[in-house]
Amino acid sequence: NTLTHSRLSCFATCPRKHELRYEHRIAPAVPAHYLRFGQAWHAAHERGETAIDEAVIDPHDREMLRALYRAWKPNMIAEVIAVEQEFRMPIPDPLGEIVDD
């Protein structure tokens, strides 16, 4: 179980929602609007502009996404510059013990 900003925000907003989402792994059937838009944006980067037509977003967002993609595409970097690496370190326990994942 990774402690993320999203997980902490979820718990702060509603402990029951946190329990369902992170402990029981029950997610909403339809992702939130901003997640659908973000997923469509990443799909367009991976598969091209046709992925925008397949996205489950409203027509206004589809046209906005298409305009963003067309403006971004000429500036796209065609090669991988760097790959993100995992960073791990022991986290001190508030009680003074070292917790190692």
C-alpha positions as CSV (number, residue, x, y, z in Angstrom):
1,N,0.0,0.0,0.0
2,T,1.6,3.2,-1.2
3,L,0.8,6.4,0.6
4,T,0.0,9.0,-2.1
5,H,-1.4,12.5,-2.1
6,S,-4.6,11.2,-3.7
7,R,-5.0,8.6,-1.0
8,L,-4.6,11.1,1.8
9,S,-7.0,13.6,0.1
10,C,-9.5,10.8,-0.3
11,F,-9.3,9.9,3.4
12,A,-9.5,13.6,4.5
13,T,-12.6,14.0,2.3
14,C,-14.4,10.9,3.3
15,P,-13.0,8.0,5.4
16,R,-15.7,5.6,4.0
17,K,-14.8,6.5,0.4
18,H,-11.2,5.8,1.3
19,E,-12.0,2.4,2.8
20,L,-14.0,1.4,-0.3
21,R,-11.5,2.6,-2.8
22,Y,-8.2,1.6,-1.2
23,E,-9.0,-1.2,1.3
24,H,-11.7,-3.0,-0.8
25,R,-10.5,-1.7,-4.2
26,I,-14.0,-0.6,-5.3
27,A,-13.8,2.3,-7.7
28,P,-16.6,4.3,-9.4
29,A,-18.0,2.6,-12.5
30,V,-17.4,5.8,-14.5
31,P,-14.2,7.8,-13.8
32,A,-14.6,11.5,-12.9
33,H,-14.7,14.0,-15.7
34,Y,-11.1,15.2,-15.3
35,L,-9.8,11.6,-15.2
36,R,-11.6,10.8,-18.5
37,F,-10.1,13.9,-20.1
38,G,-6.6,13.0,-18.8
39,Q,-6.9,9.4,-20.0
40,A,-7.9,10.7,-23.4
41,W,-4.9,13.1,-23.5
42,H,-2.5,10.2,-22.7
43,A,-4.2,7.9,-25.2
44,A,-3.8,10.5,-27.9
45,H,0.0,10.7,-27.1
46,E,0.3,7.0,-27.2
47,R,-1.9,6.1,-30.2
48,G,-2.4,9.4,-32.1
49,E,-5.3,11.7,-32.8
50,T,-7.7,8.8,-33.6
51,A,-7.7,8.0,-29.9
52,I,-9.5,11.3,-29.2
53,D,-12.5,10.1,-31.3
54,E,-12.7,6.9,-29.2
55,A,-12.6,8.8,-25.9
56,V,-15.7,8.8,-23.6
57,I,-15.8,12.6,-23.1
58,D,-18.4,15.2,-24.1
59,P,-18.2,16.9,-27.6
60,H,-16.9,20.2,-26.2
61,D,-14.0,18.5,-24.4
62,R,-13.3,16.4,-27.5
63,E,-12.8,19.5,-29.6
64,M,-10.7,21.2,-26.9
65,L,-8.6,18.1,-26.6
66,R,-8.2,17.9,-30.4
67,A,-7.0,21.6,-30.5
68,L,-4.6,21.0,-27.6
69,Y,-3.2,17.9,-29.3
70,R,-2.7,19.6,-32.7
71,A,-1.0,22.6,-31.0
72,W,1.3,20.2,-29.0
73,K,2.1,17.7,-31.7
74,P,4.6,19.9,-33.7
75,N,6.6,20.3,-30.5
76,M,6.6,16.6,-29.7
77,I,10.0,15.1,-28.8
78,A,10.4,11.9,-30.8
79,E,13.0,10.3,-28.6
80,V,13.1,9.2,-25.0
81,I,15.2,11.7,-23.0
82,A,15.0,10.0,-19.6
83,V,13.2,7.2,-17.8
84,E,11.8,7.8,-14.3
85,Q,13.6,5.7,-11.7
86,E,12.1,4.5,-8.4
87,F,13.5,6.1,-5.3
88,R,13.4,4.2,-2.0
89,M,14.7,5.0,1.5
90,P,13.8,4.0,5.1
91,I,11.2,6.2,6.7
92,P,11.6,7.1,10.3
93,D,8.7,6.0,12.5
94,P,7.3,8.8,14.7
95,L,8.0,6.5,17.7
96,G,11.7,6.4,16.7
97,E,11.9,3.1,14.9
98,I,13.0,2.7,11.3
99,V,10.3,1.4,8.9
100,D,11.7,-0.2,5.8
101,D,9.4,-1.1,2.9
